[in-house]
Amino acid sequence: MRGALTAPSARDPEVLERLDTAALVELCRRYQCHLHLAASTTTQAQDALANKIRDVESTLSTVVTNLTERQKSFAWYAEKLGHVSEVSHALSRCHASLNLILESLDALNTALPINERLEPFVWTTG
């Protein structure tokens, strides 16, 4: 049969008469059903993937929004911590200046005659 259909010189006119058209139609119908089933399965899989992608994108968008808000709040805290560091540094300078003043005060006090000296200055915090 294959030779009769492909070879133009060796055609047998009875080949087409011997073909069972009902079986050929049934084969084509089954093939069509198979292709339809495969297409339906593929469509369902694609729809499921599209839904999952939308879910992941939604979740990711929420996570990015939350992380952005956290980053903003941490930036605010970092700025406040910078202010605390500046105040701490200023306090340290004040303490160092106070110690120098106390040393100078003690030196001046010891330079005075004994009867004019003041009592030693004692710094208390509390």
All heavy atoms as an XYZ file, in Angstrom:
978
protein
N       0.822     -1.176      0.000
C       0.000      0.000      0.000
C       0.880      1.259      0.000
O       0.617      2.175     -0.755
C      -0.891      0.004      1.246
C      -1.759      1.232      1.323
S      -2.960      1.141      2.622
C      -2.019      1.686      3.983
N       1.910      1.239      0.835
C       2.780      2.391      0.900
C       3.436      2.627     -0.470
O       3.537      3.761     -0.913
C       3.838      2.172      1.980
C       4.540      3.447      2.370
C       5.470      3.245      3.514
N       4.721      3.377      4.762
C       5.143      3.012      5.937
N       6.318      2.477      6.056
N       4.421      3.177      7.006
N       3.880      1.599     -1.074
C       4.484      1.713     -2.398
C       3.494      2.218     -3.425
O       3.843      2.976     -4.321
N       2.266      1.826     -3.330
C       1.256      2.258     -4.287
C       0.930      3.732     -4.113
O       0.600      4.411     -5.083
C      -0.012      1.432     -4.115
N       1.033      4.238     -2.905
C       0.686      5.638     -2.680
C       1.845      6.577     -2.980
O       1.641      7.708     -3.373
C       0.233      5.844     -1.225
C      -1.072      5.167     -0.844
C      -1.339      5.370      0.638
C      -2.228      5.701     -1.660
N       3.090      6.104     -2.800
C       4.235      6.986     -2.998
C       4.860      6.870     -4.386
O       5.440      7.824     -4.857
C       5.309      6.704     -1.948
O       5.697      5.341     -2.034
C       4.817      7.044     -0.566
N       4.772      5.763     -4.974
C       5.401      5.588     -6.292
C       4.381      5.933     -7.373
O       3.388      5.250     -7.531
C       5.896      4.167     -6.461
N       4.644      6.994     -8.142
C       3.660      7.402     -9.149
C       3.505      6.410    -10.301
O       2.450      6.284    -10.883
C       4.174      8.739     -9.635
C       5.585      8.840     -9.197
C       5.771      7.881     -8.078
N       4.534      5.668    -10.617
C       4.451      4.768    -11.777
C       3.809      3.427    -11.435
O       3.277      2.774    -12.315
C       5.852      4.545    -12.351
O       6.663      3.951    -11.353
N       3.842      3.031    -10.152
C       3.341      1.710     -9.794
C       2.009      1.812     -9.060
O       1.787      1.169     -8.064
C       4.371      0.996     -8.923
N       1.078      2.584     -9.528
C      -0.216      2.740     -8.875
C      -1.137      1.594     -9.241
O      -1.275      1.232    -10.405
C      -0.864      4.048     -9.269
C      -0.102      5.215     -8.678
C      -0.982      6.386     -8.533
N      -0.183      7.417     -7.844
C      -0.671      8.366     -7.174
N      -1.951      8.479     -7.070
N       0.093      9.235     -6.590
N      -1.722      1.114     -8.186
C      -2.702      0.045     -8.368
C      -4.068      0.658     -8.085
O      -4.317      1.118     -6.983
C      -2.407     -1.094     -7.391
C      -3.324     -2.281     -7.596
O      -4.087     -2.263     -8.573
O      -3.263     -3.194     -6.763
N      -4.975      0.706     -9.045
C      -6.274      1.346     -8.846
C      -7.122      0.647     -7.784
O      -8.024      1.255     -7.210
C      -6.948      1.277    -10.196
C      -6.181      0.330    -11.009
C      -4.837      0.167    -10.396
N      -6.823     -0.577     -7.476
C      -7.623     -1.298     -6.503
C      -7.215     -0.998     -5.052
O      -7.907     -1.400     -4.126
C      -7.520     -2.805     -6.754
C      -8.088     -3.234     -8.079
C      -7.921     -4.721     -8.294
O      -7.479     -5.413     -7.342
O      -8.203     -5.169     -9.388
N      -6.095     -0.271     -4.855
C      -5.607      0.015     -3.508
C      -6.641      0.831     -2.740
O      -6.960      0.540     -1.603
C      -4.255      0.734     -3.558
C      -3.873      1.294     -2.205
C      -3.182     -0.199     -4.075
N      -7.164      1.878     -3.377
C      -8.128      2.724     -2.704
C      -9.417      1.972     -2.413
O     -10.085      2.250     -1.426
C      -8.411      3.973     -3.538
C      -7.217      4.915     -3.707
C      -7.579      6.087     -4.619
C      -6.730      5.421     -2.361
N      -9.741      1.034     -3.250
C     -10.957      0.248     -3.022
C     -10.775     -0.706     -1.860
O     -11.734     -1.053     -1.168
C     -11.324     -0.532     -4.287
C     -11.738      0.350     -5.434
C     -11.922     -0.442     -6.724
O     -11.836     -1.690     -6.688
O     -12.153      0.192     -7.764
N      -9.552     -1.152     -1.622
C      -9.305     -2.107     -0.547
C      -9.140     -1.438      0.815
O      -9.138     -2.109      1.835
C      -8.047     -2.925     -0.856
C      -8.268     -3.933     -1.972
C      -7.047     -4.747     -2.168
N      -6.074     -3.901     -2.888
C      -4.940     -4.325     -3.379
N      -4.578     -5.572     -3.208
N      -4.141     -3.531     -4.019
N      -8.962     -0.101      0.856
C      -8.824      0.594      2.125
C     -10.166      0.581      2.861
O     -11.213      0.830      2.274
C      -8.400      2.052      1.924
C      -6.942      2.291      1.582
C      -6.706      3.777      1.337
C      -6.021      1.801      2.668
N     -10.090      0.305      4.178
C     -11.288      0.303      5.008
C     -11.462      1.725      5.551
O     -10.779      2.144      6.472
C     -11.127     -0.697      6.154
C     -12.384     -0.802      6.996
O     -13.428     -0.258      6.574
O     -12.318     -1.428      8.067
N     -12.370      2.474      4.960
C     -12.556      3.872      5.327
C     -13.117      4.024      6.742
O     -12.796      4.976      7.434
C     -13.485      4.590      4.332
O     -14.713      3.877      4.252
C     -12.844      4.654      2.964
N     -13.932      3.073      7.162
C     -14.496      3.149      8.511
C     -13.383      3.036      9.557
O     -13.381      3.768     10.555
C     -15.524      2.048      8.716
N     -12.439      2.151      9.326
C     -11.319      2.003     10.249
C     -10.435      3.249     10.224
O      -9.945      3.699     11.268
C     -10.501      0.767      9.910
N     -10.236      3.834      9.048
C      -9.438      5.046      8.926
C     -10.128      6.217      9.639
O      -9.481      6.993     10.352
C      -9.209      5.380      7.447
C      -8.301      6.576      7.159
C      -6.920      6.345      7.755
C      -8.211      6.830      5.667
N     -11.425      6.330      9.482
C     -12.185      7.376     10.171
C     -12.112      7.166     11.686
O     -11.944      8.117     12.458
C     -13.651      7.397      9.669
C     -14.514      8.277     10.563
C     -13.711      7.898      8.234
N     -12.238      5.918     12.134
C     -12.136      5.615     13.571
C     -10.749      5.962     14.102
O     -10.611      6.515     15.206
C     -12.455      4.143     13.821
C     -12.410      3.721     15.271
C     -13.431      4.421     16.149
O     -14.455      4.913     15.641
O     -13.193      4.497     17.372
N      -9.703      5.655     13.322
C      -8.336      6.002     13.715
C      -8.184      7.520     13.845
O      -7.617      8.014     14.821
C      -7.337      5.452     12.692
C      -5.872      5.806     12.935
C      -5.367      5.091     14.179
C      -5.042      5.439     11.720
N      -8.715      8.255     12.875
C      -8.633      9.721     12.913
C      -9.427     10.271     14.097
O      -9.000     11.230     14.757
C      -9.154     10.310     11.602
S      -8.055      9.995     10.197
N     -10.592      9.687     14.384
C     -11.404     10.121     15.513
C     -10.668      9.893     16.832
O     -10.630     10.757     17.704
C     -12.744      9.384     15.518
C     -13.733      9.948     16.550
C     -14.956      9.089     16.710
N     -14.673      7.750     17.199
C     -14.331      7.439     18.455
N     -14.209      8.385     19.348
N     -14.090      6.198     18.822
N     -10.041      8.734     16.975
C      -9.281      8.444     18.190
C      -8.088      9.388     18.343
O      -7.779      9.849     19.439
C      -8.791      6.994     18.192
C      -9.882      6.002     18.476
C      -9.310      4.620     18.571
N     -10.352      3.658     18.897
C     -10.122      2.403     19.192
N      -8.886      1.947     19.205
N     -11.116      1.604     19.473
N      -7.449      9.659     17.205
C      -6.318     10.584     17.241
C      -6.789     11.987     17.645
O      -6.149     12.672     18.427
C      -5.616     10.608     15.878
C      -4.342     11.435     15.852
C      -3.291     11.140     16.709
C      -4.200     12.503     14.977
C      -2.125     11.882     16.692
C      -3.045     13.251     14.949
C      -2.013     12.941     15.816
O      -0.863     13.696     15.797
N      -7.950     12.399     17.112
C      -8.524     13.685     17.466
C      -8.867     13.721     18.960
O      -8.592     14.714     19.645
C      -9.775     13.962     16.636
C     -10.409     15.302     16.929
C     -11.675     15.529     16.108
O     -12.174     14.631     15.447
N     -12.183     16.751     16.166
N      -9.439     12.659     19.504
C      -9.760     12.586     20.932
C      -8.487     12.658     21.774
O      -8.451     13.341     22.805
C     -10.530     11.303     21.242
S     -12.222     11.336     20.675
N      -7.449     11.952     21.315
C      -6.168     11.982     22.028
C      -5.596     13.400     22.050
O      -5.142     13.878     23.098
C      -5.183     11.011     21.367
C      -3.783     11.155     21.898
N      -3.412     10.731     23.146
C      -2.676     11.731     21.332
C      -2.126     11.008     23.339
N      -1.668     11.615     22.247
N      -5.614     14.083     20.900
C      -5.096     15.447     20.834
C      -5.929     16.394     21.698
O      -5.380     17.271     22.384
C      -5.064     15.942     19.391
C      -4.034     15.271     18.473
C      -4.155     15.811     17.060
C      -2.626     15.457     19.002
N      -7.251     16.205     21.703
C      -8.122     17.032     22.524
C      -7.826     16.818     24.013
O      -7.756     17.777     24.797
C      -9.594     16.723     22.219
C     -10.542     17.518     23.042
N     -10.736     18.867     22.867
C     -11.348     17.157     24.081
C     -11.608     19.301     23.748
N     -12.011     18.279     24.494
N      -7.640     15.557     24.405
C      -7.322     15.246     25.800
C      -5.973     15.848     26.204
O      -5.839     16.439     27.278
C      -7.310     13.730     26.019
C      -7.007     13.253     27.429
C      -8.102     13.706     28.384
C      -6.888     11.747     27.453
N      -4.988     15.725     25.314
C      -3.663     16.296     25.598
C      -3.749     17.819     25.702
O      -3.137     18.432     26.592
C      -2.659     15.887     24.525
N      -4.527     18.433     24.822
C      -4.680     19.891     24.869
C      -5.401     20.320     26.144
O      -5.030     21.320     26.775
C      -5.436     20.382     23.634
N      -6.424     19.575     26.550
C      -7.155     19.900     27.776
C      -6.246     19.779     28.994
O      -6.254     20.648     29.887
C      -8.362     18.974     27.955
O      -9.287     19.175     26.922
N      -5.463     18.714     29.043
C      -4.526     18.515     30.159
C      -3.497     19.644     30.203
O      -3.194     20.186     31.277
C      -3.822     17.154     30.026
O      -4.807     16.135     29.938
C      -2.904     16.891     31.190
N      -2.985     20.013     29.047
C      -2.003     21.097     28.973
C      -2.624     22.421     29.407
O      -2.003     23.199     30.152
C      -1.450     21.222     27.539
O      -0.874     19.968     27.161
C      -0.380     22.302     27.442
N      -3.855     22.677     28.988
C      -4.542     23.907     29.370
C      -4.753     23.965     30.879
O      -4.535     25.007     31.509
C      -5.895     24.011     28.641
O      -5.672     23.996     27.237
C      -6.624     25.285     29.007
N      -5.159     22.861     31.466
C      -5.358     22.828     32.915
C      -4.041     23.074     33.655
O      -4.001     23.814     34.643
C      -5.960     21.493     33.341
C      -7.401     21.320     32.922
C      -7.919     19.912     33.218
O      -7.171     19.052     33.665
N      -9.207     19.698     32.959
N      -2.974     22.447     33.161
C      -1.662     22.642     33.792
C      -1.218     24.101     33.666
O      -0.686     24.687     34.621
C      -0.628     21.710     33.178
N      -1.435     24.690     32.496
C      -1.058     26.091     32.296
C      -1.883     27.012     33.195
O      -1.353     27.965     33.764
C      -1.242     26.492     30.833
C      -0.185     25.939     29.914
C      -0.445     26.290     28.453
O      -1.563     26.607     28.075
N       0.598     26.235     27.651
N      -3.172     26.727     33.327
C      -4.023     27.535     34.201
C      -3.565     27.424     35.656
O      -3.522     28.428     36.388
C      -5.488     27.103     34.081
C      -6.106     27.506     32.754
O      -5.518     28.365     32.059
O      -7.173     26.952     32.406
N      -3.223     26.205     36.076
C      -2.743     26.014     37.451
C      -1.434     26.782     37.671
O      -1.247     27.423     38.716
C      -2.549     24.526     37.748
N      -0.535     26.726     36.694
C       0.729     27.463     36.802
C       0.482     28.969     36.837
O       1.115     29.692     37.619
C       1.653     27.121     35.633
C       2.388     25.792     35.729
C       3.150     25.525     34.437
C       3.331     25.783     36.897
N      -0.428     29.448     36.006
C      -0.736     30.880     35.991
C      -1.305     31.319     37.340
O      -0.948     32.390     37.860
C      -1.711     31.206     34.874
N      -2.168     30.499     37.931
C      -2.724     30.824     39.251
C      -1.638     30.838     40.319
O      -1.610     31.716     41.184
C      -3.827     29.834     39.638
C      -5.082     30.034     38.815
O      -5.327     31.118     38.301
N      -5.871     28.991     38.681
N      -0.743     29.853     40.266
C       0.352     29.814     41.232
C       1.270     31.025     41.061
O       1.737     31.602     42.048
C       1.153     28.525     41.093
C       0.435     27.317     41.644
C       1.273     26.066     41.521
C       0.517     24.855     42.044
N       1.290     23.620     41.909
N       1.523     31.407     39.823
C       2.375     32.572     39.560
C       1.725     33.828     40.127
O       2.379     34.660     40.754
C       2.658     32.722     38.047
C       3.629     31.634     37.587
C       3.206     34.104     37.717
C       3.829     31.559     36.094
N       0.401     33.976     39.934
C      -0.304     35.128     40.499
C      -0.221     35.117     42.023
O      -0.021     36.158     42.660
C      -1.762     35.139     40.048
C      -1.964     35.777     38.671
C      -3.431     36.047     38.406
N      -4.224     34.838     38.263
C      -4.367     34.148     37.140
N      -3.764     34.564     36.047
N      -5.119     33.061     37.095
N      -0.388     33.942     42.625
C      -0.296     33.837     44.089
C       1.094     34.217     44.581
O       1.246     34.957     45.564
C      -0.640     32.417     44.557
C      -2.102     32.072     44.362
O      -2.911     33.005     44.145
O      -2.432     30.864     44.404
N       2.116     33.706     43.899
C       3.496     34.010     44.294
C       3.781     35.499     44.119
O       4.408     36.124     44.987
C       4.495     33.150     43.488
C       5.913     33.660     43.635
C       4.409     31.701     43.922
N       3.305     36.084     43.026
C       3.520     37.514     42.808
C       2.825     38.339     43.886
O       3.375     39.324     44.376
C       3.018     37.931     41.426
C       3.927     37.497     40.297
C       3.382     37.878     38.924
O       2.196     38.252     38.820
O       4.147     37.783     37.962
N       1.628     37.937     44.263
C       0.901     38.645     45.316
C       1.646     38.545     46.643
O       1.831     39.545     47.348
C      -0.503     38.065     45.459
O      -1.166     38.622     46.548
N       2.076     37.347     46.987
C       2.821     37.138     48.228
C       4.127     37.916     48.200
O       4.511     38.555     49.189
C       3.098     35.639     48.441
O       1.859     34.934     48.427
C       3.824     35.380     49.740
N       4.809     37.871     47.075
C       6.078     38.589     46.936
C       5.874     40.092     47.063
O       6.678     40.783     47.696
C       6.728     38.245     45.599
C       8.129     38.752     45.362
C       9.084     38.188     46.407
C       8.591     38.377     43.976
N       4.799     40.593     46.492
C       4.499     42.018     46.600
C       4.276     42.401     48.060
O       4.776     43.436     48.525
C       3.256     42.347     45.771
O       2.875     43.677     45.968
N       3.556     41.559     48.797
C       3.328     41.819     50.215
C       4.639     41.799     50.992
O       4.892     42.671     51.837
C       2.356     40.771     50.794
O       1.148     40.796     50.041
C       2.052     41.036     52.243
N       5.484     40.817     50.696
C       6.779     40.714     51.390
C       7.646     41.931     51.084
O       8.271     42.502     51.995
C       7.495     39.401     50.988
C       8.940     39.413     51.428
C       6.770     38.210     51.564
N       7.670     42.360     49.835
C       8.485     43.523     49.462
C       7.963     44.774     50.168
O       8.750     45.590     50.673
C       8.501     43.704     47.929
C       9.054     45.057     47.534
C       9.318     42.604     47.276
N       6.643     44.914     50.241
C       6.066     46.063     50.935
C       6.448     46.051     52.412
O       6.851     47.080     52.967
C       4.529     46.057     50.781
O       4.199     46.100     49.389
C       3.907     47.239     51.482
N       6.321     44.887     53.035
C       6.689     44.773     54.455
C       8.167     45.073     54.674
O       8.532     45.767     55.637
C       6.349     43.384     54.994
C       4.865     43.166     55.113
O       4.093     44.109     55.131
N       4.457     41.916     55.202
N       9.019     44.544     53.816
C      10.458     44.785     53.963
C      10.809     46.253     53.736
O      11.694     46.798     54.402
C      11.241     43.893     53.000
C      11.277     42.410     53.357
C      12.017     41.620     52.292
C      11.926     42.185     54.709
N      10.107     46.893     52.812
C      10.337     48.314     52.576
C       9.962     49.131     53.804
O      10.698     50.048     54.209
C       9.530     48.791     51.351
O       9.905     48.018     50.216
C       9.782     50.253     51.055
N       8.827     48.779     54.411
C       8.414     49.479     55.640
C       9.425     49.251     56.769
O       9.761     50.180     57.509
C       7.023     49.011     56.080
C       5.912     49.475     55.170
C       5.822     50.988     55.067
O       5.958     51.673     56.102
O       5.645     51.484     53.940
N       9.900     48.020     56.898
C      10.898     47.725     57.933
C      12.186     48.497     57.680
O      12.823     48.996     58.610
C      11.181     46.227     57.989
C      10.046     45.443     58.616
C      10.392     43.996     58.738
N      11.399     43.824     59.781
C      12.030     42.703     60.024
N      11.755     41.625     59.310
N      12.924     42.606     60.972
N      12.576     48.589     56.401
C      13.786     49.330     56.065
C      13.629     50.799     56.447
O      14.552     51.406     56.997
C      14.086     49.204     54.571
C      15.339     49.948     54.144
C      15.542     49.940     52.653
O      14.622     49.680     51.887
N      16.752     50.252     52.228
N      12.439     51.360     56.187
C      12.206     52.760     56.557
C      12.286     52.937     58.074
O      12.882     53.899     58.557
C      10.837     53.215     56.050
C      10.773     53.422     54.560
C       9.377     53.822     54.128
C       9.271     53.947     52.626
N       7.890     54.263     52.214
N      11.668     52.008     58.812
C      11.706     52.146     60.277
C      13.123     51.955     60.802
O      13.549     52.670     61.719
C      10.741     51.162     60.937
O      11.174     49.838     60.793
N      13.872     51.025     60.229
C      15.249     50.833     60.674
C      16.114     52.040     60.320
O      17.027     52.385     61.068
C      15.842     49.551     60.094
C      15.319     48.296     60.727
C      15.145     47.151     59.975
C      14.992     48.246     62.066
C      14.651     45.983     60.553
C      14.502     47.095     62.655
C      14.331     45.961     61.891
N      15.832     52.677     59.194
C      16.566     53.895     58.842
C      16.276     54.983     59.867
O      17.175     55.726     60.283
C      16.187     54.358     57.439
N      15.010     55.070     60.315
C      14.647     56.040     61.342
C      15.387     55.731     62.637
O      15.928     56.636     63.282
C      13.135     56.015     61.545
C      12.642     57.030     62.512
C      12.409     58.362     62.278
C      12.332     56.815     63.895
N      11.968     58.981     63.421
C      11.900     58.053     64.437
C      12.364     55.707     64.715
C      11.521     58.193     65.751
C      11.977     55.850     66.039
C      11.565     57.081     66.548
N      15.420     54.455     63.024
C      16.142     54.064     64.241
C      17.638     54.342     64.113
O      18.281     54.770     65.081
C      15.923     52.582     64.557
C      14.540     52.253     65.046
C      13.838     51.184     64.506
C      13.925     52.990     66.050
C      12.556     50.867     64.942
C      12.659     52.684     66.497
C      11.978     51.632     65.939
O      10.719     51.319     66.381
N      18.187     54.090     62.940
C      19.617     54.356     62.732
C      19.906     55.853     62.860
O      20.931     56.256     63.435
C      20.051     53.851     61.362
N      18.984     56.668     62.351
C      19.157     58.115     62.478
C      19.106     58.518     63.950
O      19.930     59.319     64.414
C      18.061     58.833     61.696
C      18.166     60.337     61.741
C      17.033     61.002     60.979
O      16.340     60.324     60.209
O      16.860     62.217     61.177
N      18.157     57.965     64.688
C      18.054     58.276     66.119
C      19.288     57.788     66.875
O      19.776     58.455     67.778
C      16.798     57.645     66.729
C      15.513     58.234     66.208
C      15.433     59.701     66.549
C      14.199     60.322     65.953
N      14.179     61.773     66.064
N      19.798     56.621     66.492
C      21.005     56.100     67.119
C      22.192     57.009     66.823
O      23.057     57.216     67.685
C      21.275     54.673     66.628
C      22.396     53.921     67.313
C      22.089     53.745     68.791
C      22.593     52.562     66.668
N      22.226     57.576     65.637
C      23.275     58.543     65.309
C      23.205     59.761     66.204
O      24.234     60.278     66.658
N      21.965     60.213     66.499
C      21.805     61.349     67.415
C      22.280     60.975     68.822
O      22.904     61.795     69.508
C      20.350     61.807     67.466
C      19.856     62.427     66.196
N      20.554     63.385     65.500
C      18.717     62.219     65.484
C      19.886     63.748     64.433
N      18.756     63.046     64.385
N      21.978     59.763     69.240
C      22.435     59.307     70.559
C      23.958     59.292     70.606
O      24.564     59.710     71.595
C      21.848     57.912     70.882
C      22.526     57.298     72.089
C      20.344     58.005     71.100
N      24.577     58.832     69.527
C      26.044     58.822     69.480
C      26.602     60.237     69.554
O      27.611     60.478     70.230
C      26.524     58.140     68.197
O      26.130     56.803     68.176
N      25.939     61.178     68.852
C      26.401     62.568     68.899
C      26.276     63.131     70.317
O      27.183     63.803     70.808
C      25.580     63.426     67.929
C      25.858     63.147     66.470
C      24.897     63.898     65.542
O      24.178     64.799     66.032
O      24.878     63.575     64.352
N      25.152     62.871     70.971
C      24.950     63.361     72.336
C      25.968     62.722     73.271
O      26.542     63.391     74.152
C      23.501     63.083     72.799
C      23.345     63.321     74.285
C      22.524     63.935     72.011
N      26.221     61.433     73.110
C      27.198     60.741     73.944
C      28.590     61.355     73.755
O      29.335     61.547     74.721
C      27.206     59.254     73.608
O      28.218     58.583     74.307
N      28.922     61.644     72.489
C      30.230     62.250     72.213
C      30.320     63.646     72.846
O      31.352     64.008     73.449
C      30.455     62.323     70.702
C      31.787     62.841     70.305
N      32.967     62.191     70.601
C      32.149     63.981     69.661
C      33.983     62.888     70.145
N      33.513     63.983     69.571
N      29.228     64.420     72.743
C      29.221     65.760     73.344
C      29.342     65.658     74.861
O      30.051     66.463     75.496
C      27.936     66.489     72.954
N      28.681     64.675     75.443
C      28.765     64.461     76.887
C      30.192     64.104     77.301
O      30.687     64.580     78.341
C      27.805     63.353     77.299
C      26.653     63.829     78.162
C      25.425     63.007     77.884
C      27.044     63.737     79.598
N      30.838     63.285     76.510
C      32.227     62.914     76.803
C      33.132     64.138     76.761
O      34.027     64.305     77.612
C      32.726     61.873     75.808
O      31.997     60.688     75.933
N      32.915     65.008     75.773
C      33.713     66.237     75.695
C      33.450     67.141     76.899
O      34.382     67.735     77.465
C      33.388     66.990     74.393
C      33.995     66.362     73.160
C      33.902     67.309     71.960
N      32.627     68.018     71.916
C      31.705     67.893     70.955
N      31.912     67.073     69.958
N      30.591     68.600     71.010
N      32.170     67.231     77.295
C      31.836     68.043     78.479
C      32.508     67.484     79.729
O      33.025     68.236     80.564
C      30.322     68.095     78.679
S      29.457     69.105     77.472
N      32.493     66.156     79.855
C      33.122     65.519     81.012
C      34.624     65.779     81.022
O      35.214     66.091     82.081
C      32.826     64.021     80.993
C      33.281     63.294     82.204
N      32.731     63.488     83.447
C      34.272     62.370     82.380
C      33.334     62.720     84.332
N      34.284     62.024     83.701
N      35.255     65.678     79.848
C      36.697     65.946     79.771
C      36.979     67.410     80.115
O      37.940     67.725     80.847
C      37.215     65.603     78.384
N      36.135     68.322     79.612
C      36.313     69.755     79.929
C      36.129     70.002     81.420
O      36.873     70.786     82.035
C      35.317     70.602     79.134
O      35.562     70.494     77.764
N      35.143     69.359     82.008
C      34.898     69.515     83.445
C      36.090     69.025     84.253
O      36.494     69.670     85.234
C      33.634     68.745     83.841
C      33.217     68.835     85.303
C      32.866     70.273     85.674
C      32.055     67.916     85.571
N      36.671     67.897     83.835
C      37.865     67.386     84.534
C      39.024     68.377     84.434
O      39.749     68.617     85.420
C      38.270     66.025     83.998
C      37.336     64.923     84.457
O      36.650     65.066     85.467
N      37.306     63.835     83.715
N      39.194     68.979     83.243
C      40.256     69.993     83.090
C      39.983     71.203     83.968
O      40.901     71.766     84.608
C      40.369     70.426     81.620
C      41.032     69.431     80.675
C      40.950     69.931     79.233
C      42.488     69.229     81.079
N      38.725     71.623     84.021
C      38.367     72.783     84.866
C      38.619     72.461     86.338
O      39.139     73.296     87.098
C      36.898     73.188     84.615
C      36.761     73.799     83.224
C      36.397     74.151     85.675
C      35.330     74.035     82.786
N      38.250     71.241     86.754
C      38.484     70.853     88.158
C      39.968     70.816     88.482
O      40.388     71.246     89.571
C      37.831     69.503     88.453
C      36.298     69.502     88.511
C      35.776     68.082     88.704
C      35.811     70.410     89.623
N      40.777     70.357     87.554
C      42.228     70.338     87.769
C      42.751     71.773     87.864
O      43.596     72.092     88.733
C      42.931     69.593     86.637
C      42.744     68.100     86.665
C      43.363     67.415     85.446
O      44.142     68.058     84.710
O      43.041     66.232     85.229
N      42.246     72.642     86.970
C      42.689     74.050     87.006
C      42.241     74.709     88.306
O      42.984     75.496     88.925
C      42.111     74.823     85.819
O      42.572     74.286     84.619
N      41.008     74.409     88.735
C      40.479     74.951     89.988
C      41.320     74.500     91.172
O      41.660     75.309     92.065
C      39.022     74.508     90.168
C      38.278     75.038     91.375
C      38.075     76.548     91.239
C      36.960     74.326     91.521
N      41.703     73.240     91.157
C      42.542     72.716     92.246
C      43.923     73.368     92.221
O      44.472     73.724     93.278
C      42.648     71.195     92.116
C      43.294     70.563     93.325
O      42.947     70.982     94.464
O      44.137     69.659     93.154
N      44.453     73.554     91.004
C      45.763     74.210     90.896
C      45.701     75.656     91.387
O      46.609     76.134     92.094
C      46.255     74.150     89.457
N      44.642     76.363     91.018
C      44.482     77.743     91.478
C      44.295     77.797     92.997
O      44.830     78.688     93.681
C      43.287     78.410     90.789
C      43.478     78.805     89.339
C      42.154     79.291     88.753
C      44.538     79.901     89.235
N      43.525     76.863     93.508
C      43.273     76.823     94.946
C      44.560     76.561     95.725
O      44.785     77.154     96.789
C      42.211     75.773     95.253
C      41.608     75.957     96.625
O      41.565     77.069     97.163
N      41.142     74.861     97.206
N      45.389     75.664     95.201
C      46.660     75.386     95.894
C      47.648     76.537     95.738
O      48.586     76.670     96.538
C      47.297     74.081     95.379
O      47.455     74.155     93.976
C      46.484     72.877     95.773
N      47.448     77.388     94.719
C      48.341     78.543     94.533
C      48.016     79.668     95.510
O      48.841     80.554     95.753
C      48.246     79.040     93.095
N      46.851     79.645     96.083
C      46.455     80.680     97.050
C      47.157     80.454     98.397
O      47.552     79.339     98.719
C      44.930     80.644     97.265
C      44.053     81.105     96.106
C      42.590     80.826     96.422
C      44.264     82.589     95.839
N      47.279     81.511     99.151
C      47.804     81.310    100.513
C      46.859     80.422    101.304
O      45.671     80.339    101.022
C      47.836     82.723    101.112
C      47.733     83.659     99.965
C      47.080     82.928     98.857
N      47.385     79.770    102.307
C      46.630     78.757    103.035
C      45.381     79.347    103.679
O      44.333     78.730    103.676
C      47.527     78.069    104.095
C      48.629     77.293    103.396
C      46.709     77.181    105.005
C      49.586     76.611    104.320
N      45.468     80.541    104.192
C      44.301     81.112    104.862
C      43.207     81.548    103.882
O      42.075     81.760    104.274
C      44.712     82.281    105.767
C      45.414     83.391    104.994
O      45.804     83.213    103.853
N      45.592     84.507    105.654
N      43.515     81.703    102.587
C      42.524     82.098    101.583
C      42.020     80.918    100.733
O      41.175     81.102     99.871
C      43.107     83.172    100.658
C      43.383     84.463    101.380
C      43.936     85.528    100.459
O      43.954     85.310     99.223
O      44.350     86.555    100.973
N      42.535     79.758    100.970
C      42.138     78.590    100.169
C      40.713     78.174    100.491
O      40.250     78.286    101.625
C      43.062     77.403    100.428
C      44.386     77.553     99.790
C      45.197     76.304     99.962
N      46.561     76.550     99.517
C      47.561     75.753     99.706
N      47.391     74.632    100.385
N      48.740     76.048     99.244
N      40.074     77.652     99.470
C      38.717     77.109     99.613
C      38.810     75.622     99.908
O      39.840     74.991     99.666
C      37.905     77.337     98.337
C      37.725     78.789     97.897
C      37.063     78.829     96.525
C      36.893     79.551     98.917
N      37.698     75.111    100.378
C      37.679     73.655    100.577
C      37.751     72.971     99.217
O      37.247     73.503     98.222
C      36.387     73.240    101.286
C      36.302     73.704    102.712
C      35.037     73.198    103.374
O      34.471     72.185    102.911
O      34.627     73.829    104.346
N      38.374     71.800     99.163
C      38.467     71.112     97.866
C      37.067     70.820     97.301
O      36.160     70.435     98.022
C      39.194     69.809     98.178
C      39.827     70.018     99.507
C      39.045     71.075    100.212
N      36.933     71.058     95.991
C      35.642     70.860     95.319
C      35.476     69.368     95.036
O      36.358     68.721     94.496
C      35.584     71.659     94.026
C      34.290     71.534     93.294
C      33.182     72.248     93.721
C      34.160     70.702     92.199
C      31.981     72.151     93.061
C      32.962     70.592     91.536
C      31.857     71.317     91.961
N      34.309     68.846     95.417
C      34.023     67.434     95.168
C      32.797     67.373     94.245
O      31.740     67.921     94.568
C      33.747     66.677     96.481
C      33.405     65.228     96.198
C      34.943     66.779     97.416
N      32.976     66.770     93.103
C      31.872     66.646     92.117
C      31.097     65.364     92.403
O      31.637     64.287     92.397
C      32.473     66.600     90.713
C      31.439     66.450     89.634
C      31.106     65.335     88.990
C      30.604     67.482     89.105
N      30.133     65.565     88.068
C      29.796     66.898     88.135
C      30.467     68.846     89.391
C      28.848     67.608     87.412
C      29.523     69.548     88.652
C      28.731     68.939     87.678
N      29.823     65.537     92.660
C      28.979     64.363     92.865
C      27.878     64.360     91.824
O      27.349     65.409     91.433
C      28.327     64.393     94.257
O      27.566     65.580     94.391
C      29.368     64.296     95.364
N      27.586     63.202     91.341
C      26.484     63.059     90.372
C      25.371     62.283     91.046
O      25.602     61.424     91.870
C      26.953     62.324     89.105
O      27.418     61.036     89.466
C      28.027     63.094     88.388
N      24.203     62.552     90.652
C      23.137     61.806     91.274
C      21.878     62.330     90.820
O      20.826     62.124     90.735
